[in-house]
Each structure stands twice: as C-alpha cells, then as structure tokens.
Amino acid sequence: MQLFDVAIVGGGPAGSSCAAFCAMAGLQSLVLDREKFPREKVCGDCLNPSCWSVLDRLELAQRVRNLPHSKLCSVAFIAIDGREVIVDLPTGADCEISVKRSLFDDLLLRRARELGANVHEQMTVTGLSRNDRWNIETASGDFFQARMLIGADGRNSTVAHLCNLLPRPARERVALQAHIPLPRDFGNRIVLQFLPEGYSGQAPVNDTQLNLCLVGTPPTISKLRRWAERQFELPANQGWRTITPLTRSSVPSAHQNLFFIGDATRVVEPFTGEGIYYALRSGELAAKTAAKILHGDDRDPALREFGRNYAQMYRGRLWINRLSRAAVLRPQLGSFFVHAARTNPSILKLLTAKIVLPGDPVNRERLRL
Ligand SMILES: Cc1cc2nc3c(=O)[nH]c(=O)nc-3n(C[C@H](O)[C@H](O)[C@H](O)COP(=O)(O)OP(=O)(O)OC[C@H]3O[C@@H](n4cnc5c(N)ncnc54)[C@H](O)[C@@H]3O)c2cc1C
C-alpha cells in the first residue's frame, strides 16, 4: 500500500487548496471526497476579494475569471419594513464576484490533480486509526495510509468526529439554497434582506440564474420558503439544498500530525460571505506547515509560525462576524442597523469595507481601499 505524505479528507476549497499547495511543495498528497464533482453546495457563491491573492498563488485567478460569473458592484441591505441602504463594492479586476460552486470547486480540485495530487472522488471516509502513521478507511472498503492527516471535510467533519473533537453543534438554525431564474433588472448586486423569520441572501451567478439563500430556524424555515415562492414566483415543487449547523464552536486547527482547515475548524456566519477565503487560506497555511515538518524542519517553530499566520487570517474580522450573527439572530436588530445607516451610511460602509478589504497589504493596494 502506498504511503502518502499527506491525506486530505474533503475536496472543497480548503482540501483542494491544501492539496495543490502540498503538491507544489513536493509532497505526495491524497484527497478523498465522498462526492462526484462537479457538485453544487449550499453557499451564497460569492467570492470575497481576499480570495484573489490565494488564487494568484495557485495560478488560477484567470481561470476563475474565465468561468461564467457575475461581477458584484454593490450590496443592498434591506430592513424588515422594506427600507434599504446600498453600499458600493470595490471595482476592478479583483472585485467581488459570484460563481457557482459546482464550477469553482471543480476547477480547484482539477488544479490539485494537475499539480500531482492523487484525487479519489466518491470515497466517504468512515474510519481512522493511528500508529506511527494514519490508517484511513472508506465506506467502499478501501484503505489508505499517510504520515499526516488533514480534516477538510466541512462543518460536520467526520475526521473531527472520529477523533472525538467535534463540538456539539448548535442546531438553532438551518439554511436553504437554490439557483432560480434571474429576475429581470436584478442588477449586479448582492441583496441581504432581513425578514421577520430570519434572512435571505441573493446574488446573480451568471446571466440567467440567481443564487437564493434562506436562513431561519427549523420552525420558521417553511415560512421563509413560502415567502421566497411568492417573492420570486417559484413553483411549489422548487428543489432546495439544505445545511445545518450555521454555528458551532471551533475545533483547534493544529494537532500532532493532524490539521483541521476551512469549515472543519471554524464555521463563520454566512451573512458576511467569507468562508471560502478562510478555506483557501487555511489550506495554504496547513500545506506550508506540513511541508516544513515533513521535510525535516523543527516541528515546534513550524507550528508556532502556523499559529501566528492562522490568527492573522482572522485578525480584525471575527468581531464583524459576531456582530452579523447578533444582527441576523434578531432581524429587528439587523433592521435597526439598516435604518441607522440611512441617516449615517458610514457605519455600514465601514463594516462592508472591513469584510471585502483583505488584510493582505498587496490586496489593499490593488483594491485601492
Ligand atoms: C447559507 C450559506 C451561504 C454561504 N455563502 C457564502 C458566500 O457567499 N461566500 C463565502 O465565501 N462563503 C459562504 N459560505 C461559507 C462557505 O460555503 C464555506 O465556508 C466553504 O464551503 C468551506 O469550504 P470547505 O472546503 O472548508 O468545506 P466544504 O465546502 O463543505 O467541503 C467539504 C468537502 O468534504 C467532503 N466530505 C465531507 N465529509 C466527508 C467524508 N466523510 N469523506 C469524504 N469527504 C467528505 C464534502 O463532500 C465536501 O466536498 C456560506 C455558507 C452557508 C451555509
């Protein structure tokens, strides 16, 4: 049986980015994903401008721009009573775009494969054991071995569960998502709309389709669905993808020969649309650290550097995420912010700029923010 340097469970943005950077660093990497790609995913499909610097390092930025997508020029925040505030987004080549996850994730996974990662689709990891190496077992009865293991398997991480590290999820909310026909004159904007039962996010993903997300609680989600059916004239048999939890405690990212990246380590509030960036960047950081350790560098300094870079990735951003969570958990509070911003738009402008303004100075310069 081949012994891989790194086995990555999950081939979403975190796993693919990690596999691609591992391959670039000369590591033998394995990716196992339970799905057959291309596949859709519950997501708002919006790529925060912070992503571009990681995509550049993956030599993928132009190929992402070549995918069908929409350039997003503004965010409209709509209060429960229908009043709205519009905040402009940065323009230029590195602006915020929306692109279907089926296309984006497939491109990333293909890039990892192109660079030499060994990718196996339709392989669900079901068992793990460990001696001086990781033994990985799948539902189909296949076995793999690796010196290092990366959990990139999303918010309900099987790897974290099998390692007894998965926190109890707060199943207080649920999200629904669908691609629906793009309403006429929707425009190149993101709509974040507070509703009495939760909120809705909307963004065009190409010339004909709108990504529609609904976030509510199990008792209210059917009301939100009925609102969406009326608002967008959807058929009663409209198909929806669903996901939960939307909130849970984080799992520490670095362990002995084990890393968690992307949603597997930390689930952020979808309202701010940053999860893909954290997935891509944490994949890059874990790959660099794994390469250092496996190439013989001292483990402790490598892990300390990882910890610093990992904290830097979230610096100045998590409080906005917490604020957004507070606002969406009480839509009346969210609506109050929108009303306040109608008289003083600088608050929302500042918050939006913080979200789309990457910490990376290269990006700041490029976006002229
Ligand atoms: C409603 C909603 C809207 C959102 N909108 C946005 C947005 O607009 N912009 C943004 O940046 N972020 C958004 N996010 C967050 C974003 O979707 C996630 O942060 C992102 O998908 C995380 O990527 P990941 O690679 O960590 O995990 P995932 O994308 O979840 O990938 C995990 C992969 O692991 C695989 N897997 C799981 N279990 C196993 C197993 N046992 N064996 C093998 N494979 C397995 C899965 O098949 C999957 O391919 C949103 C989230 C929600 C819920």
The ligand as a MOL file (V3000), in Angstrom:
LIG
                    3D

  0  0  0     0  0            999 V3000
M  V30 BEGIN CTAB
M  V30 COUNTS 53 58 0 0 0
M  V30 BEGIN ATOM
M  V30 1 C -26.1050 29.5650 3.5160 0
M  V30 2 C -24.6260 29.7320 3.3410 0
M  V30 3 C -24.1510 30.7130 2.4720 0
M  V30 4 C -22.7780 30.8950 2.3270 0
M  V30 5 N -22.3390 31.8590 1.4620 0
M  V30 6 C -21.0270 32.0590 1.3110 0
M  V30 7 C -20.5440 33.0200 0.3740 0
M  V30 8 O -21.3130 33.6520 -0.3580 0
M  V30 9 N -19.1990 33.2120 0.2710 0
M  V30 10 C -18.3160 32.5120 1.0540 0
M  V30 11 O -17.0980 32.7340 0.9540 0
M  V30 12 N -18.7410 31.5590 1.9310 0
M  V30 13 C -20.0640 31.3150 2.0580 0
M  V30 14 N -20.4960 30.3190 2.8880 0
M  V30 15 C -19.4980 29.5020 3.5920 0
M  V30 16 C -18.8220 28.5140 2.6220 0
M  V30 17 O -19.8130 27.7890 1.9160 0
M  V30 18 C -17.9200 27.5560 3.3990 0
M  V30 19 O -17.1600 28.2990 4.3240 0
M  V30 20 C -16.9820 26.7670 2.4760 0
M  V30 21 O -17.7110 25.8870 1.6620 0
M  V30 22 C -15.9620 25.9800 3.3000 0
M  V30 23 O -15.1800 25.2010 2.4430 0
M  V30 24 P -14.5460 23.8310 2.9960 0
M  V30 25 O -13.6850 23.3090 1.8930 0
M  V30 26 O -13.9850 24.0240 4.3420 0
M  V30 27 O -15.8010 22.8570 3.2230 0
M  V30 28 P -16.8580 22.3220 2.1770 0
M  V30 29 O -17.0140 23.2450 1.0470 0
M  V30 30 O -18.0330 21.9580 2.9990 0
M  V30 31 O -16.1910 20.9940 1.5970 0
M  V30 32 C -16.0940 19.8450 2.3850 0
M  V30 33 C -15.9580 18.6400 1.4620 0
M  V30 34 O -15.7650 17.4860 2.3010 0
M  V30 35 C -16.4600 16.4060 1.7350 0
M  V30 36 N -16.7190 15.4460 2.8190 0
M  V30 37 C -17.4850 15.6240 3.9240 0
M  V30 38 N -17.4510 14.5200 4.7000 0
M  V30 39 C -16.6560 13.6240 4.0690 0
M  V30 40 C -16.2410 12.2960 4.3630 0
M  V30 41 N -16.6390 11.6620 5.4610 0
M  V30 42 N -15.4350 11.6610 3.4890 0
M  V30 43 C -15.0280 12.2830 2.3550 0
M  V30 44 N -15.3940 13.5440 2.0250 0
M  V30 45 C -16.1900 14.2010 2.8710 0
M  V30 46 C -17.7190 17.0240 1.1470 0
M  V30 47 O -18.2580 16.2280 0.1220 0
M  V30 48 C -17.2040 18.3730 0.6230 0
M  V30 49 O -16.8530 18.3160 -0.7440 0
M  V30 50 C -21.8540 30.0850 3.0510 0
M  V30 51 C -22.3300 29.0900 3.8910 0
M  V30 52 C -23.6960 28.9000 4.0410 0
M  V30 53 C -24.1930 27.8210 4.9480 0
M  V30 END ATOM
M  V30 BEGIN BOND
M  V30 1 1 1 2
M  V30 2 1 2 3
M  V30 3 2 2 52
M  V30 4 2 3 4
M  V30 5 1 4 5
M  V30 6 1 4 50
M  V30 7 2 5 6
M  V30 8 1 6 7
M  V30 9 1 6 13
M  V30 10 2 7 8
M  V30 11 1 7 9
M  V30 12 1 9 10
M  V30 13 2 10 11
M  V30 14 1 10 12
M  V30 15 2 12 13
M  V30 16 1 13 14
M  V30 17 1 14 15
M  V30 18 1 14 50
M  V30 19 1 15 16
M  V30 20 1 16 17
M  V30 21 1 16 18
M  V30 22 1 18 19
M  V30 23 1 18 20
M  V30 24 1 20 21
M  V30 25 1 20 22
M  V30 26 1 22 23
M  V30 27 1 23 24
M  V30 28 2 24 25
M  V30 29 1 24 26
M  V30 30 1 24 27
M  V30 31 1 27 28
M  V30 32 2 28 29
M  V30 33 1 28 30
M  V30 34 1 28 31
M  V30 35 1 31 32
M  V30 36 1 32 33
M  V30 37 1 33 34
M  V30 38 1 33 48
M  V30 39 1 34 35
M  V30 40 1 35 36
M  V30 41 1 35 46
M  V30 42 1 36 37
M  V30 43 1 36 45
M  V30 44 2 37 38
M  V30 45 1 38 39
M  V30 46 1 39 40
M  V30 47 2 39 45
M  V30 48 1 40 41
M  V30 49 2 40 42
M  V30 50 1 42 43
M  V30 51 2 43 44
M  V30 52 1 44 45
M  V30 53 1 46 47
M  V30 54 1 46 48
M  V30 55 1 48 49
M  V30 56 2 50 51
M  V30 57 1 51 52
M  V30 58 1 52 53
M  V30 END BOND
M  V30 END CTAB
M  END
